[in-house]
Amino acid sequence: MQFVIPQFLDVEDKIIGPLTFKQFIYLAGGGGLAFSAFRLLPLIIGVPIALVVVVLAGMLAFYKVNGKPFVTTFQSFLSFVFQSKLYIWKKQPKKEVKKETTKAPAETMQSSIPRLSESQLSDLSWSLDILDMKQKDT
């Protein structure tokens, strides 16, 4: 028995003609708002408002920004505009902390031992070799 595996799960179904349900709702709501603004408001105010509503409804239904629906971008814009913003930056000087160190006798012994770098060590070994050769000669 073979099973049919659904494909294209991220594509919405076309319900009303070539439109998805969301697109239809955006266009019907925008058209209704534009019609009511055109009929109820004076002509000089109603026409620009109706035009803005129709353009916004068309963008919500069809326009994509970076492959994502315009709705997500519009929601982000509205949340940015209407949320409170508080930007505070105060540079505070660093507080110096004095460290009290009590060294144990073993630590003082280790800190008094001089550390030799590689070049100092090679110079010292060379001088010891020379001294050793001089003592053999005499």
Beta strands, then each sheet from edge to edge (+ up, - down):
strand 1: 64-65
strand 2: 68-69
sheet 1: 1+ 2-
end
